[in-house]
Amino acid sequence: MRIGVIASGTRHPVLDAMAGLLAPAHHVGWIDPGHVTDPNGPLADVYLLKARTRPALTLARMLEDRGAPVVNSAAATGLCQDRTAMAALAHSAGLPFPATTAFPTLGGLSDATTDLTRPLVVKSRHSRRHDLVARVDSAVRLRALAADWAQEPVVVQPFADNSGQDHKLWVVGDRVFAALRPSELASTDRGPTVPLPLGELPAGWIDLVREVGAVFALDVYGVDIVDTGDGTPLIVDINAFPGIRDQEGAPEALAALVTATGQPNSSWSESASCPGLSPRIG
């Protein structure tokens, strides 16, 4: 089986470990979505969509249109990049998700806000690396953020009192992994991510995370949950194909998912190579 990993630039320990597990019976190659010269060549048997850039999503859609299985799909991945669409789908499915209001720009929100009666969470509407995620307790703080992010499209959510810990849950096929990390909204250093035994999660949380996967049509994904009291969950983020670093068993789970999803492609010959496929990135 030939597996194409659509990834941009950086190395990914879980993917490298997965490739090691699959070799030599299978060939795992990396595709830089910004450097594909012939997207119409022979298809791999399955693709993993790790990158979430526009070129990566465009390439994934083209591959899907040609009949190739892509994990996760371009549509599901793109949905998780738009926090407005994410909130709308979560609410329609009855998932515990914060009320979410979109604003065209943070500068416009700041100009229209003279006072705050309760803390807010302000996030970039479009999820990406180094985006804006901040707690705002006053109009003064909001104006300070707007000074650096004036033209940023944002969403606003009410801040929910919680334990100060993000419960990070990851799903790879039929496996669930969990860890604790100080909240991204904490003013101090966040510290390390600490693995969390599944048995220590509040009742119903694993079922909730699996429901997220069904609603969002995801096979490899992460769900960030805060405990708002007595184990009451609030989903604060959903990510398609997160890093899942330092989780024992994650490479094995990914390898199992890939081999179960792949569709052997009779168009391959010994000399064929799929678009952009190379042994590894950089």
Secondary structure, DSSP 8 states (H G I E B T S, - for coil): -EEEEE--SS--HHHHHHHHHHTTTSEEEEE-GGG-S-TTS---SEEEE---SHHHHHHHHHHHHTT--EES-HHHHHHHHBHHHHHHHHHHTT------EEES-HHHHHHH-S--SS-EEEEESB--TT--EEEE-SHHHHHHHHHHHTT--EEEEE-----SEEEEEEEETTEEEEEEEE-TT-SS-----EE--GGGS-TTHHHHHHHHHHHHT-SEEEEEEEE-STT-EEEEEEEES---TT-TTHHHHHHHHHHHH----TT--TT---TT-BS---
